[in-house]
């Protein structure tokens, strides 16, 4: 585990808010030079604390007005490999995230669709036909607040 000082924490909070900021702009905010800021960012990347920078798309503006969280319980535990299920579900374009979880369900999926009838099509034709799928519970997203995280 890497030791983080207060400047590292401030740097991570700033990058979490907007990962497009330059090292120079971040350095000015934190009272560091551009090279010193860049070295800190590289150290955090090399240590795996920063795993990449993602582009966040607005699914609704792209025509995907419905987001559904699916809880999936595998029916044939042990008879279908988790890797086979994960590979198959990851190939569905509407599935944004696949999370292997502990609890009532084995997996939690985030699925986007154009509308509810499109979601029903994805559920019936793609998700329910995957190897080993047993119980499925759907929760439609009503609103979402993004939080910066624990730092």
C-alpha positions as CSV (number, residue, x, y, z in Angstrom):
1,X,0.0,0.0,0.0
2,X,1.3,3.5,-0.9
3,X,1.5,6.3,1.7
4,X,-0.6,9.3,0.7
5,X,0.0,12.7,2.1
6,X,-2.4,15.6,2.2
7,X,-1.2,16.9,-1.2
8,X,-1.8,13.5,-2.8
9,X,-5.3,13.4,-1.4
10,X,-6.0,16.9,-2.7
11,X,-4.6,15.9,-6.1
12,X,-6.8,12.8,-6.3
13,X,-9.9,14.7,-5.3
14,X,-9.2,17.3,-8.0
15,X,-8.6,14.6,-10.6
16,X,-11.8,12.7,-9.5
17,X,-13.7,15.9,-10.2
18,X,-12.1,16.6,-13.6
19,X,-9.4,14.2,-14.9
20,X,-8.8,16.5,-17.9
21,X,-6.9,19.1,-15.9
22,X,-3.3,19.6,-16.9
23,X,-0.4,19.0,-14.4
24,X,0.3,22.8,-14.6
25,X,-3.3,23.8,-13.7
26,X,-3.4,21.2,-10.9
27,X,0.0,22.4,-9.6
28,X,-1.1,26.0,-9.5
29,X,-4.1,25.0,-7.4
30,X,-2.0,22.9,-5.0
31,X,1.0,25.2,-4.8
32,X,3.3,22.8,-6.7
33,X,5.3,23.2,-9.9
34,X,4.1,21.4,-13.1
35,X,7.0,18.9,-12.9
36,X,6.4,18.1,-9.3
37,X,2.7,17.6,-9.9
38,X,3.4,15.4,-12.9
39,X,5.8,13.3,-10.8
40,X,3.1,12.8,-8.2
41,X,0.6,11.8,-10.8
42,X,3.1,9.3,-12.3
43,X,3.9,7.8,-8.9
44,X,0.1,7.4,-8.2
45,X,-0.3,5.7,-11.6
46,X,2.7,3.5,-11.2
47,X,1.4,2.4,-7.7
48,X,-2.0,1.6,-9.3
49,X,-3.9,4.2,-7.2
50,X,-4.9,5.9,-10.5
51,X,-6.0,3.2,-12.9
52,X,-6.9,5.4,-15.8
53,X,-9.0,8.2,-16.8
54,X,-12.5,7.6,-18.2
55,X,-14.7,9.5,-20.5
56,X,-18.3,9.7,-19.0
57,X,-21.0,9.7,-21.7
58,X,-24.5,10.9,-21.1
59,X,-26.5,7.8,-22.0
60,X,-29.8,9.7,-22.1
61,X,-28.5,12.2,-24.6
62,X,-27.3,9.2,-26.7
63,X,-30.8,7.8,-26.8
64,X,-30.6,5.4,-23.9
65,X,-33.3,6.8,-21.6
66,X,-33.6,3.8,-19.2
67,X,-31.0,2.4,-16.9
68,X,-31.7,-0.8,-15.0
69,X,-29.7,-2.6,-12.3
70,X,-30.1,-6.4,-12.6
71,X,-29.4,-8.8,-9.8
72,X,-28.6,-12.2,-11.3
73,X,-28.4,-15.4,-9.4
74,X,-26.9,-18.3,-11.3
75,X,-29.1,-21.4,-11.4
76,X,-26.4,-24.0,-11.8
77,X,-23.7,-23.0,-9.4
78,X,-20.6,-25.1,-10.1
79,X,-21.9,-26.4,-13.5
80,X,-21.4,-23.1,-15.3
81,X,-18.1,-21.4,-14.9
82,X,-18.1,-17.9,-13.6
83,X,-15.7,-16.9,-16.4
84,X,-18.1,-18.3,-19.1
85,X,-20.9,-16.2,-17.7
86,X,-18.8,-13.1,-17.3
87,X,-17.5,-13.4,-20.9
88,X,-21.0,-13.9,-22.3
89,X,-22.6,-11.1,-20.4
90,X,-19.7,-8.7,-21.1
91,X,-20.4,-9.2,-24.8
92,X,-23.9,-7.7,-24.6
93,X,-23.5,-4.0,-25.7
94,X,-26.2,-2.7,-23.4
95,X,-24.5,-4.1,-20.3
96,X,-22.3,-1.3,-18.9
97,X,-20.9,-3.0,-15.8
98,X,-20.6,-6.5,-14.5
99,X,-20.0,-6.9,-10.8
100,X,-19.5,-10.2,-9.0
101,X,-21.0,-9.6,-5.6
102,X,-21.6,-11.3,-2.3
103,X,-25.2,-11.5,-1.1
104,X,-28.6,-12.5,-2.5
105,X,-27.4,-12.4,-6.1
106,X,-24.2,-13.5,-7.7
107,X,-23.9,-10.6,-10.1
108,X,-25.0,-7.0,-10.4
109,X,-25.3,-5.7,-13.9
110,X,-25.9,-2.1,-15.1
111,X,-27.9,-2.2,-18.3
112,X,-29.0,0.7,-20.5
113,X,-31.8,0.6,-23.0
114,X,-33.7,3.1,-25.2
115,X,-36.9,2.6,-23.3
116,X,-38.7,-0.1,-21.3
117,X,-39.7,-2.2,-24.3
118,X,-36.1,-2.1,-25.5
119,X,-35.0,-3.2,-22.0
120,X,-37.5,-6.1,-22.1
121,X,-36.0,-7.2,-25.5
122,X,-32.5,-7.1,-24.0
123,X,-33.6,-9.0,-20.9
124,X,-35.5,-11.7,-22.8
125,X,-33.3,-12.2,-25.8
126,X,-29.9,-11.6,-24.4
127,X,-29.6,-11.8,-20.6
128,X,-32.1,-14.6,-19.9
129,X,-30.5,-16.8,-22.6
130,X,-27.0,-16.7,-21.0
131,X,-25.6,-19.9,-19.6
132,X,-26.5,-20.5,-16.0
133,X,-28.9,-17.6,-15.5
134,X,-31.5,-18.4,-12.8
135,X,-33.3,-15.7,-10.8
136,X,-33.1,-12.1,-12.1
137,X,-34.3,-9.0,-10.2
138,X,-34.6,-5.6,-12.0
139,X,-34.4,-2.2,-10.4
140,X,-35.0,0.8,-12.7
141,X,-32.8,3.8,-12.0
142,X,-34.9,6.9,-11.2
143,X,-32.1,9.4,-10.4
144,X,-28.4,9.3,-9.7
145,X,-26.0,11.4,-7.7
146,X,-22.3,11.0,-8.3
147,X,-20.1,11.3,-5.2
148,X,-16.4,12.0,-5.3
149,X,-15.4,9.1,-3.1
150,X,-13.7,8.5,0.2
151,X,-11.0,11.1,-0.2
